[in-house]
């Protein structure tokens, strides 16, 4: 049984041709015909590369950066409308534009998914439904009644995630007593104590601190309507559930939450007020120059609510800047719809675009590459951030992901920016060298004790935060991952540190992390294709030969999961069901490119799977040089929060095609 074209069924794609198939095809095809096929592939790749290069150069901002839309799901749009309702700043035109976008994302079954072609998701469907009610959609309208019936069948509001129920509690649609507690006194936990705020990943930390204020204040704004239709039984909206055994982790944390509910009633008023003041000060201190917090939408939204509850007027400079920053997350489309980005990715997009163009043969001193390098150099962060809690003596030198995020530079961006800068012939090479040295020193200083790297923090591996009933919204810690570690290894090899003991430890860690089937797990991209596409180029750059057993296992896996059309694809469901979905899904431009980058690094440039992948990229390219990709191939939280980076479909295919034609660190260019 084969997968549908939109990937929406649970069926699997047809079996991909194996290495033996490719060998048989090569044996059966006469040599002149093979030569012709090879030349045709090279010619197609050259045409596609030229068009893609022109397209990517054409979409660069005059300031030097690139940024594609960062598409997630409609909870961003729904929560934006809920925030405006809570603050009393509704705008009819904005509301209708957001509602049109939300309606356009509803599936045929009446639900909303969290990624293209995915199954309906309860919390997303509830939030979208409430947002449309705020926009004036009647509950008995067919699309609304269908959604409400599905919500009830899935357990109603009571079965939704904690964050959804927090939003509903703000309007009295849910009881605060029926939500997990996180008190603001959490800020007073010492840094060595379990569940201190630095045990959480930076994205969770920035969200949880303001929510401790909201949880303590328990505000309720008048609800403009009832939501009885979203309960399985409106008379008992939150039916009791038995606790897990006290001897289990779940049972222990459920009982801890009950104790926190008791504490909420008896908390010393002076201590509680002091804790909220400390939390508010913590929030204000981390506001970025553009008014946002961490460059991501959820912490910004909750920070605005928390500070408003602490007495900050909407005209206060802090809140005014915060609200203005949220407006910049809005993407207004030609059809009049308005989509909210969860984040913006200019540093990431710019370094990847620079690498792609350089690998595609754009001269190193091309004015647009120089301008991109100049912009990236100006974005390097020179002050400490939250990462300094674990590394207080380490000088700064990293890059963030967003336009403004000096408090949370990330290791992944820093590695890729270094790789990008070293591909450009900047007129001030000493300045570039100094920036690279600072970045390498910072990345090396952020190595975790197991020899690998997380994204933002060192050894952010506490087992406790994910156990909290409050934290059911996705990954809340930042352990080392194969993709980030691979990018750092590739960067270290590029700057001549292949034999540094820290690099060798990282390589050993990567080899030990390989899955039994030959792939690597992808934390920040979907999924095993991203992990494998990150690791093999890193191993090649670090001198691991293509004959290494780990490389051969990875090559065999990539050949097995290639689709019949010649491309590669992997559905987000591989995070939940590896057996059925690892390396499986409709072919996409970005994932095909990752597979090609891996195979090219392994020395497979002249293999039939590579030629088929290159031909697929060339055949699916649009006339303007771009590719279409509705599928989500990026990852925020594995399974829980998926991302469609709109520039991935451009930068990674161009990188793969450029490496196929021009070679890379791993080999020589193809011959005409």
Phi and psi in degrees as a GROMACS rama.xvg file:
@    title "Ramachandran Plot"
@    xaxis  label "Phi"
@    yaxis  label "Psi"
@TYPE xy
-103.924  159.278  UNK-2
-75.0758  150.066  UNK-3
-72.689  166.8  UNK-4
-65.4489  -26.4443  UNK-5
-96.9758  4.08758  UNK-6
68.5143  17.2186  UNK-7
-87.9079  -8.33947  UNK-8
-95.3613  170.149  UNK-9
-85.7954  4.37262  UNK-10
-75.0093  158  UNK-11
-99.142  152.431  UNK-12
-64.1824  160.924  UNK-13
-62.3053  159.139  UNK-14
-58.1881  133.085  UNK-15
-78.4109  148.401  UNK-16
-58.8742  141.264  UNK-17
-92.9361  176.478  UNK-18
-61.7998  -34.3364  UNK-19
-67.1309  -34.7977  UNK-20
-59.449  -46.8149  UNK-21
-62.563  -40.3456  UNK-22
-64.6662  -42.6259  UNK-23
-63.0952  -41.4684  UNK-24
-61.9335  -41.9503  UNK-25
-65.6633  -39.9785  UNK-26
-66.7654  -38.2278  UNK-27
-78.035  -16.5256  UNK-28
-94.645  126.435  UNK-29
-59.0632  152.975  UNK-30
-58.1275  -44.8687  UNK-31
-60.6146  -38.1526  UNK-32
-66.9732  -39.5787  UNK-33
-62.2388  -40.5404  UNK-34
-63.1918  -41.271  UNK-35
-65.0041  -42.7465  UNK-36
-61.8768  -42.7493  UNK-37
-62.8431  -44.4474  UNK-38
-66.3212  -38.2898  UNK-39
-62.0961  -38.6919  UNK-40
-64.9621  -44.2431  UNK-41
-62.2367  -43.2748  UNK-42
-63.9186  -43.1805  UNK-43
-63.2311  -39.501  UNK-44
-65.183  -38.6985  UNK-45
-65.5668  -43.0579  UNK-46
-63.7779  -44.2772  UNK-47
-65.1832  -38.3183  UNK-48
-65.5527  -42.0019  UNK-49
-63.4523  -44.3103  UNK-50
-65.755  -43.1722  UNK-51
-65.68  -37.45  UNK-52
-62.1697  -47.6381  UNK-53
-60.744  -41.7456  UNK-54
-63.6405  -48.0157  UNK-55
-64.8368  -40.191  UNK-56
-62.3803  -32.6313  UNK-57
-73.6208  -18.6361  UNK-58
-104.377  10.714  UNK-59
-72.4741  139.482  UNK-60
-71.1249  147.185  UNK-61
-55.7514  -24.8461  UNK-62
-75.8976  -11.7832  UNK-63
115.091  -11.9424  UNK-64
-100.043  161.657  UNK-65
-114.684  149.18  UNK-66
-155.952  118.455  UNK-67
-93.2608  162.477  UNK-68
-60.5786  144.528  UNK-69
-113.756  99.241  UNK-70
-96.3629  131.867  UNK-71
-122.647  -102.224  UNK-72
-147.199  174.599  UNK-73
-73.7191  -5.21763  UNK-74
-63.7397  -29.6593  UNK-75
-62.5127  -43.206  UNK-76
-71.5941  -40.8185  UNK-77
-64.5915  -43.8429  UNK-78
-70.01  -28.7443  UNK-79
-63.6374  -43.1018  UNK-80
-68.2888  -38.3615  UNK-81
-64.3792  -39.9418  UNK-82
-59.6071  -46.6583  UNK-83
-65.0313  -35.2982  UNK-84
-65.3984  -42.3978  UNK-85
-64.2414  -40.6574  UNK-86
-85.5291  -10.2731  UNK-87
74.3935  34.4893  UNK-88
-123.275  38.5273  UNK-89
-63.5131  149.179  UNK-90
-132.768  117.996  UNK-91
-58.8114  -42.5859  UNK-92
-64.7025  -44.6553  UNK-93
-63.0222  -44.0931  UNK-94
-59.9742  -45.1486  UNK-95
-67.9451  -36.8739  UNK-96
-64.6937  -41.0246  UNK-97
-66.7251  -40.5277  UNK-98
-63.2208  -38.9857  UNK-99
-62.5435  -39.747  UNK-100
-64.507  -45.3656  UNK-101
-63.3976  -44.3256  UNK-102
-59.7379  -38.6767  UNK-103
-67.3922  -16.762  UNK-104
-95.7648  -3.18705  UNK-105
-71.6829  136.38  UNK-106
-79.7749  169.187  UNK-107
-63.1494  -24.553  UNK-108
-87.3489  5.20444  UNK-109
90.0381  0.930431  UNK-110
-103.701  172.856  UNK-111
-119.654  134.864  UNK-112
-98.8577  170.886  UNK-113
-102.462  0.191878  UNK-114
-156.936  158.201  UNK-115
-59.6184  128.354  UNK-116
77.3148  3.2593  UNK-117
-85.0732  173.433  UNK-118
-75.5325  159.095  UNK-119
-58.1723  143.253  UNK-120
-121.918  132.441  UNK-121
-62.4847  -52.6048  UNK-122
-64.6932  -41.8832  UNK-123
-61.7779  -39.2315  UNK-124
-68.3657  -40.7187  UNK-125
-62.8362  -48.1023  UNK-126
-65.3332  -39.5577  UNK-127
-64.1492  -42.0973  UNK-128
-60.8792  -46.8129  UNK-129
-63.7265  -39.9841  UNK-130
-61.9343  -40.3364  UNK-131
-69.5212  -33.0832  UNK-132
-62.0971  -41.4279  UNK-133
-62.8358  -31.013  UNK-134
-81.4133  -3.5821  UNK-135
105.062  2.32559  UNK-136
-69.2377  131.725  UNK-137
-76.7663  142.866  UNK-138
-64.5615  -22.188  UNK-139
-93.3853  2.72315  UNK-140
-63.2028  143.16  UNK-141
-53.1028  -43.8122  UNK-142
-68.6362  -28.5733  UNK-143
-79.3263  -43.6746  UNK-144
-62.0861  -38.4428  UNK-145
-63.8862  -43.2099  UNK-146
-64.0667  -44.9638  UNK-147
-62.8403  -40.3191  UNK-148
-62.565  -40.0611  UNK-149
-66.1076  -41.8977  UNK-150
-59.1486  -46.088  UNK-151
-61.854  -40.4617  UNK-152
-64.8522  -26.0192  UNK-153
-92.8334  7.51356  UNK-154
110.3  -2.67393  UNK-155
71.1958  -169.565  UNK-156
-56.8233  -34.1373  UNK-157
-59.5141  -24.8669  UNK-158
-93.1684  0.41546  UNK-159
-77.3891  166.37  UNK-160
-68.972  164.218  UNK-161
-60.8876  -43.3739  UNK-162
-61.8043  -38.2509  UNK-163
-62.5721  -43.3508  UNK-164
-71.1458  -27.1685  UNK-165
-63.8291  -46.2341  UNK-166
-59.1775  -40.1983  UNK-167
-70.6995  -33.4277  UNK-168
-64.7937  -28.6279  UNK-169
-60.2213  -19.5359  UNK-170
-119.306  12.2041  UNK-171
79.1494  9.52442  UNK-172
-81.2294  -6.72601  UNK-173
-149.476  151.822  UNK-174
-87.3324  134.892  UNK-175
-61.091  -33.2391  UNK-176
-63.2282  -20.9061  UNK-177
-96.6682  18.1682  UNK-178
-115.406  148.65  UNK-179
-61.331  155.863  UNK-180
-109.081  142.602  UNK-181
-139.354  105.362  UNK-182
-78.0386  151.223  UNK-183
-64.5478  -19.8492  UNK-184
-60.8451  -12.9092  UNK-185
-53.3054  -31.1903  UNK-186
-63.5567  -21.2281  UNK-187
-86.92  -5.30337  UNK-188
-64.1631  130.999  UNK-189
-65.1487  159.153  UNK-190
-67.4872  -15.028  UNK-191
-92.4465  -6.80181  UNK-192
-87.1572  139.565  UNK-193
-57.3039  140.07  UNK-194
71.1256  18.6585  UNK-195
-68.0268  160.764  UNK-196
-64.0648  -21.0323  UNK-197
-85.8249  0.421631  UNK-198
-77.562  -16.5187  UNK-199
-90.5556  149.481  UNK-200
-60.3427  156.364  UNK-201
-60.8999  -36.1277  UNK-202
-66.8466  -37.7261  UNK-203
-73.4605  -40.084  UNK-204
-58.6672  -45.3157  UNK-205
-66.922  -24.3664  UNK-206
-86.9304  -40.6199  UNK-207
-71.1905  -38.9107  UNK-208
-58.2969  -51.5097  UNK-209
-63.7797  -32.2493  UNK-210
-71.0044  -21.3891  UNK-211
-65.2734  -34.4444  UNK-212
-68.561  -45.9443  UNK-213
-60.517  -42.5043  UNK-214
-64.6457  -35.1084  UNK-215
-75.6902  -37.5602  UNK-216
-77.9074  -34.6906  UNK-217
51.0427  57.3543  UNK-218
-73.5581  153.481  UNK-219
-138.455  118.274  UNK-220
-95.0655  151.521  UNK-221
-58.4421  129.848  UNK-222
-78.9883  132.602  UNK-223
-75.6326  -10.4756  UNK-224
-165.199  168.594  UNK-225
-90.0687  162.212  UNK-226
-125.956  34.6489  UNK-227
-57.35  -29.4409  UNK-228
-69.7638  -8.51821  UNK-229
-102.002  7.12348  UNK-230
-104.817  143.493  UNK-231
-66.291  -33.2546  UNK-232
-145.497  102.4  UNK-233
-57.0331  -23.3288  UNK-234
-76.1882  -23.623  UNK-235
-134.729  73.0361  UNK-236
-65.4933  -24.1075  UNK-237
-129.062  76.0256  UNK-238
-60.6878  142.017  UNK-239
-64.5494  146.567  UNK-240
-122.183  142.506  UNK-241
-67.5637  146.676  UNK-242
-74.8936  151.568  UNK-243
-68.4143  159.032  UNK-244
-54.0971  140.447  UNK-245
-61.639  -22.0953  UNK-246
-83.7615  -5.89971  UNK-247
-94.1754  160.74  UNK-248
-61.8079  -43.7802  UNK-249
-60.7205  -43.6926  UNK-250
-63.2665  -40.3136  UNK-251
-62.2301  -45.8739  UNK-252
-74.8532  -27.9165  UNK-253
-64.5317  -39.4814  UNK-254
-72.9721  -32.7329  UNK-255
-61.7857  -39.9933  UNK-256
-64.6113  -38.7067  UNK-257
-62.6649  -39.0785  UNK-258
-65.0388  -36.9689  UNK-259
-67.0747  -32.1647  UNK-260
-64.7402  -39.8168  UNK-261
-64.9449  -42.6686  UNK-262
-61.0598  -36.4016  UNK-263
-56.4722  -34.4133  UNK-264
-80.316  -23.2431  UNK-265
-116.341  5.03952  UNK-266
-57.4899  136.684  UNK-267
-62.4075  124.727  UNK-268
-55.3815  -41.7829  UNK-269
-64.4844  -42.5242  UNK-270
-66.04  -41.7845  UNK-271
-63.4864  -43.6568  UNK-272
-64.0093  -41.3259  UNK-273
-63.9976  -40.1317  UNK-274
-64.3354  -40.7815  UNK-275
-67.7491  -37.2326  UNK-276
-63.4649  -40.9515  UNK-277
-63.9361  -40.9236  UNK-278
-64.3371  -43.4774  UNK-279
-62.3115  -41.6135  UNK-280
-64.4551  -40.9975  UNK-281
-58.7802  -42.7565  UNK-282
-65.1093  -49.4069  UNK-283
-62.3649  -39.2274  UNK-284
-62.8358  -22.5435  UNK-285
-103.439  8.65683  UNK-286
-70.528  133.625  UNK-287
-82.0879  170.799  UNK-288
-61.0551  -26.8039  UNK-289
-90.0357  5.04769  UNK-290
94.4737  -10.7112  UNK-291
-88.404  177.059  UNK-292
-123.173  112.708  UNK-293
67.731  6.43437  UNK-294
69.7733  14.3258  UNK-295
-128.112  148.653  UNK-296
-68.6934  -45.9122  UNK-297
-58.1296  -49.6231  UNK-298
-61.2242  -33.9944  UNK-299
-65.1034  -44.1096  UNK-300
-61.2406  -49.4375  UNK-301
-71.4208  -30.3216  UNK-302
-67.0372  -40.6019  UNK-303
-60.9165  -45.9358  UNK-304
-62.1004  -46.8481  UNK-305
-62.3223  -46.0656  UNK-306
-67.7468  -35.5167  UNK-307
-62.5861  -40.3032  UNK-308
-67.4502  -25.426  UNK-309
-84.6225  4.64693  UNK-310
107.225  1.35481  UNK-311
-74.4432  121.652  UNK-312
-71.3087  154.298  UNK-313
-62.8634  -21.1114  UNK-314
-91.1148  -0.958024  UNK-315
-62.0029  139.907  UNK-316
-53.3327  -36.7137  UNK-317
-64.4717  -48.0234  UNK-318
-72.7492  -36.493  UNK-319
-60.1593  -44.5329  UNK-320
-66.2095  -38.3638  UNK-321
-63.3614  -45.0795  UNK-322
-66.1485  -38.7781  UNK-323
-62.7331  -38.3318  UNK-324
-64.8744  -36.4635  UNK-325
-65.0257  -34.6038  UNK-326
-60.851  -29.7395  UNK-327
-74.8023  -9.93345  UNK-328
-82.278  -5.66463  UNK-329
-84.7049  132.074  UNK-330
-110.237  112.015  UNK-331
-90.7407  124.55  UNK-332
-101.582  164.893  UNK-333
-62.1468  -26.7899  UNK-334
-82.6634  5.61903  UNK-335
88.4703  2.91133  UNK-336
-85.8258  160.971  UNK-337
-129.211  120.104  UNK-338
-113.627  137.906  UNK-339
-97.8137  124.743  UNK-340
-79.6786  139.89  UNK-341
-73.2709  -22.2444  UNK-342
-164.234  169.727  UNK-343
-128.657  144.297  UNK-344
-123.717  46.3795  UNK-345
-66.4911  -37.9688  UNK-346
-66.7707  -46.5791  UNK-347
-61.1431  -48.5081  UNK-348
-63.5951  -37.5788  UNK-349
-70.6995  -42.6472  UNK-350
-68.8384  -37.6371  UNK-351
-67.8286  -38.7608  UNK-352
-65.3285  -39.7566  UNK-353
-63.1422  -44.9899  UNK-354
-61.2137  -44.7457  UNK-355
-60.4242  -47.4266  UNK-356
-65.85  -41.475  UNK-357
-65.0772  -43.541  UNK-358
-67.7539  -22.8399  UNK-359
-84.8362  0.39793  UNK-360
101.066  6.05164  UNK-361
-65.2203  131.832  UNK-362
-55.4459  143.01  UNK-363
-62.5481  -23.5121  UNK-364
-103.199  17.3142  UNK-365
-56.5003  134.613  UNK-366
-54.6491  -34.7869  UNK-367
-73.7202  -32.409  UNK-368
-69.7108  -39.7251  UNK-369
-62.881  -40.9957  UNK-370
-65.5322  -38.8099  UNK-371
-62.9205  -43.0587  UNK-372
-63.2491  -40.8462  UNK-373
-61.0525  -43.3531  UNK-374
-64.0745  -43.4239  UNK-375
-64.3699  -40.8697  UNK-376
-58.9211  -39.4152  UNK-377
-70.313  -17.121  UNK-378
-90.4693  -6.21512  UNK-379
-62.7126  139.234  UNK-380
-94.8238  131.119  UNK-381
-119.033  18.2841  UNK-382
-130.804  158.101  UNK-383
-70.3919  158.271  UNK-384
-136.928  -161.557  UNK-385
-62.2456  -26.7509  UNK-386
-59.5209  -23.0218  UNK-387
-68.7306  -15.8004  UNK-388
-58.7035  -40.5136  UNK-389
-89.5584  -22.1948  UNK-390
-131.059  67.284  UNK-391
-66.0689  -24.0537  UNK-392
-95.1983  -3.28479  UNK-393
-82.6361  123.366  UNK-394
-66.5781  147.824  UNK-395
-70.2537  172.105  UNK-396
163.566  10.6014  UNK-397
-93.8979  -178.255  UNK-398
-123.189  145.549  UNK-399
-85.6602  -175.532  UNK-400
-96.8863  -29.0946  UNK-401
-108.341  -177.199  UNK-402
-62.7351  -45.7458  UNK-403
-133.123  110.417  UNK-404
-162.142  59.845  UNK-405
-69.8613  -20.2263  UNK-406
-80.9968  -20.2799  UNK-407
-134.236  65.6828  UNK-408
-62.3221  155.514  UNK-409
-125.715  151.502  UNK-410
-68.8734  -36.8267  UNK-411
-64.9357  -51.4912  UNK-412
-58.8049  -41.2  UNK-413
-61.2943  -43.2956  UNK-414
-62.802  -45.2801  UNK-415
-71.2468  -33.6321  UNK-416
-64.1068  -41.2331  UNK-417
-60.1637  -45.4131  UNK-418
-60.3937  -37.3689  UNK-419
-69.8439  -46.8184  UNK-420
-60.3184  -36.3466  UNK-421
-75.2663  -7.10312  UNK-422
-93.6817  -4.42603  UNK-423
-109.603  139.5  UNK-424
-93.91  89.2364  UNK-425
-81.36  145.878  UNK-426
-66.8959  -13.9899  UNK-427
-121.79  76.8452  UNK-428
-62.654  -29.5571  UNK-429
-65.208  -36.7364  UNK-430
-64.8476  -42.2105  UNK-431
-63.6333  -45.1939  UNK-432
-59.7362  -40.6415  UNK-433
-65.8088  -41.9614  UNK-434
-64.0563  -40.3239  UNK-435
-65.1025  -42.4914  UNK-436
-61.2203  -43.0456  UNK-437
-62.8543  -40.4537  UNK-438
-67.2472  -43.8166  UNK-439
-63.2153  -43.8633  UNK-440
-59.6376  -42.4224  UNK-441
-68.0057  -44.5196  UNK-442
-62.7517  -42.7613  UNK-443
-62.3348  -37.7564  UNK-444
-69.6271  -17.3466  UNK-445
-96.275  10.913  UNK-446
-67.7613  134.707  UNK-447
-79.2017  166.826  UNK-448
-67.4081  -19.5411  UNK-449
-85.0731  1.48194  UNK-450
95.9188  -2.64896  UNK-451
-111.841  -175.487  UNK-452
-130.625  138.181  UNK-453
-87.3583  -169.472  UNK-454
-87.9708  -39.6754  UNK-455
-127.369  -26.8172  UNK-456
-133.25  167.39  UNK-457
-96.7137  131.342  UNK-458
50.4386  44.6012  UNK-459
-88.693  72.8885  UNK-460
-129.588  18.3132  UNK-461
-57.696  136.235  UNK-462
-79.326  -7.30804  UNK-463
-84.959  -40.8844  UNK-464
-55.6551  -40.8976  UNK-465
-67.0263  -14.5837  UNK-466
-83.1471  -19.3209  UNK-467
-64.3338  135.063  UNK-468
-56.8347  -28.1687  UNK-469
-64.233  -29.6212  UNK-470
-101.09  65.8994  UNK-471
-108.066  18.5177  UNK-472
-100.696  4.10424  UNK-473
133.727  -173.949  UNK-474
-59.8891  130.182  UNK-475
-120.44  7.37656  UNK-476
-124.802  168.876  UNK-477
-128.167  65.76  UNK-478
-73.9988  162.429  UNK-479
-57.7036  148.024  UNK-480
-132.751  158.427  UNK-481
-68.0764  -37.8103  UNK-482
-68.8463  -45.7368  UNK-483
-64.0472  -45.2854  UNK-484
-59.9107  -40.1052  UNK-485
-63.1661  -41.623  UNK-486
-65.4376  -35.9453  UNK-487
-68.0398  -42.457  UNK-488
-60.6044  -43.4614  UNK-489
-61.129  -40.2915  UNK-490
-66.3972  -44.142  UNK-491
-63.2921  -38.565  UNK-492
-64.6989  -38.4651  UNK-493
-65.5169  -30.5842  UNK-494
-95.6155  11.8917  UNK-495
86.8805  21.5859  UNK-496
-109.097  30.4383  UNK-497
-57.2546  -37.8114  UNK-498
-95.7139  5.10883  UNK-499
-60.9923  133.054  UNK-500
-54.5199  -31.3504  UNK-501
-69.8081  -35.0106  UNK-502
-67.4288  -42.0291  UNK-503
-64.9773  -37.1666  UNK-504
-62.7808  -39.8436  UNK-505
-66.0827  -40.2834  UNK-506
-63.5446  -42.8131  UNK-507
-61.1788  -39.487  UNK-508
-63.6589  -44.2825  UNK-509
-60.8432  -44.2643  UNK-510
-62.963  -37.001  UNK-511
-71.9865  -22.8254  UNK-512
-85.8676  -5.21578  UNK-513
-60.5955  137.151  UNK-514
-70.7541  155.909  UNK-515
-56.7161  -28.7974  UNK-516
-81.6692  -6.04645  UNK-517
107.724  -7.47805  UNK-518
-93.5996  176.997  UNK-519
-125.993  142.422  UNK-520
-67.5621  138.399  UNK-521
-107.751  112.34  UNK-522
-77.7957  -41.64  UNK-523
-109.07  5.27091  UNK-524
-148.37  159.567  UNK-525
-93.2675  120.793  UNK-526
-127.977  -82.6277  UNK-527
-70.0567  -28.5319  UNK-528
-66.033  -40.1716  UNK-529
-68.4949  -45.3177  UNK-530
-59.5938  -46.4906  UNK-531
-69.0367  -38.2839  UNK-532
-67.2607  -20.2822  UNK-533
-86.9889  -40.2718  UNK-534
-75.6594  -45.2184  UNK-535
-62.2221  -42.7235  UNK-536
-61.5898  -33.4165  UNK-537
-68.0593  -44.6469  UNK-538
-62.548  -41.6817  UNK-539
-62.7308  -43.8868  UNK-540
-62.033  -32.5353  UNK-541
-86.6102  5.69879  UNK-542
91.9707  7.03054  UNK-543
-72.8433  121.896  UNK-544
-70.5068  155.332  UNK-545
-63.6403  -17.6305  UNK-546
-84.304  -4.44372  UNK-547
-60.0764  139.337  UNK-548
-55.0021  -37.361  UNK-549
-65.3653  -38.6794  UNK-550
-67.0782  -42.4145  UNK-551
-63.3623  -39.6638  UNK-552
-62.7524  -41.2423  UNK-553
-64.9882  -41.4296  UNK-554
-61.7732  -44.9997  UNK-555
-61.9378  -38.7989  UNK-556
-64.2436  -45.4954  UNK-557
-61.474  -39.7781  UNK-558
-65.6778  -37.1112  UNK-559
-66.8165  -34.9614  UNK-560
-96.7526  5.03375  UNK-561
-64.9558  136.177  UNK-562
-74.9416  161.241  UNK-563
-61.1309  -27.2257  UNK-564
-80.0918  -3.83874  UNK-565
100.28  -13.8096  UNK-566
-93.3967  -177.63  UNK-567
-128.447  151.506  UNK-568
-159.501  154.42  UNK-569
-146.889  128.355  UNK-570
-80.8896  152.451  UNK-571
-58.987  -22.2338  UNK-572
-66.8537  -9.18235  UNK-573
-65.1308  -20.6603  UNK-574
-71.4043  -26.0189  UNK-575
-99.0327  -31.8283  UNK-576
-136.423  82.0025  UNK-577
-62.32  -38.5253  UNK-578
-58.1298  -42.1946  UNK-579
-90.9804  -29.6243  UNK-580
-118.079  -7.81786  UNK-581
-59.7454  120.001  UNK-582
70.2617  13.7567  UNK-583
-117.658  137.823  UNK-584
155.162  170.622  UNK-585
-60.1856  142.525  UNK-586
-62.8946  136.959  UNK-587
-129.063  156.668  UNK-588
-65.1987  -45.4066  UNK-589
-68.2506  -42.8902  UNK-590
-72.5233  -34.2144  UNK-591
-61.1706  -40.171  UNK-592
-63.9154  -41.7369  UNK-593
-60.584  -43.8064  UNK-594
-62.9355  -41.9346  UNK-595
-64.3582  -42.026  UNK-596
-60.0069  -37.6755  UNK-597
-68.3966  -47.0292  UNK-598
-66.074  -38.6314  UNK-599
-63.3194  -40.7698  UNK-600
-64.6566  -28.8461  UNK-601
-84.0631  2.9412  UNK-602
86.7939  19.5358  UNK-603
-97.209  25.8338  UNK-604
-56.4868  -35.3179  UNK-605
-97.2363  12.7067  UNK-606
-80.4411  156.257  UNK-607
-64.7445  -40.4663  UNK-608
-57.0353  -38.3581  UNK-609
-66.4275  -46.1066  UNK-610
-61.5095  -39.1146  UNK-611
-65.9882  -38.7982  UNK-612
-66.4451  -41.4986  UNK-613
-63.735  -42.97  UNK-614
-63.8848  -35.5669  UNK-615
-64.3019  -44.0129  UNK-616
-60.536  -44.2798  UNK-617
-65.5068  -38.7522  UNK-618
-73.5872  -27.2595  UNK-619
-96.7911  -1.51611  UNK-620
-68.4879  141.206  UNK-621
-82.077  166.331  UNK-622
-59.9586  -32.2093  UNK-623
-81.3166  1.94636  UNK-624
95.5024  -1.43321  UNK-625
-99.2315  176.775  UNK-626
-123.941  151.805  UNK-627
-96.459  141.669  UNK-628
-156.163  88.2664  UNK-629
-74.2283  -20.211  UNK-630
-71.726  150.129  UNK-631
-90.9815  117.25  UNK-632
-117.362  6.1025  UNK-633
-107.673  160.34  UNK-634
-132.185  129.026  UNK-635
-95.3698  -65.1688  UNK-636
-118.237  128.047  UNK-637
-50.1962  122.33  UNK-638
72.5053  -41.9969  UNK-639
-78.5711  -26.0073  UNK-640
-148.513  106.212  UNK-641
-106.641  154.868  UNK-642
-133.69  138.069  UNK-643
-108.122  99.4431  UNK-644
-78.9101  112.058  UNK-645
-68.2859  -16.7182  UNK-646
-90.1796  -13.1745  UNK-647
-57.4978  -38.5805  UNK-648
-66.8857  -11.6645  UNK-649
-105.42  -47.3827  UNK-650
-74.2734  -40.4986  UNK-651
-73.7844  -41.8272  UNK-652
-59.4614  -39.2483  UNK-653
-65.3163  -40.2452  UNK-654
-59.8228  -47.1712  UNK-655
-64.3424  -45.3269  UNK-656
-63.6121  -41.42  UNK-657
-62.2261  -40.1655  UNK-658
-71.7082  -32.1146  UNK-659
-64.5723  -42.954  UNK-660
-80.6826  -41.941  UNK-661
-107.165  -1.85987  UNK-662
73.823  -179.325  UNK-663
-154.719  -155.759  UNK-664
-60.6732  -18.2431  UNK-665
-96.4861  -12.2813  UNK-666
-174.223  -178.027  UNK-667
-88.2629  159.612  UNK-668
-69.3188  158.838  UNK-669
-70.2532  156.708  UNK-670
-98.9911  150.475  UNK-671
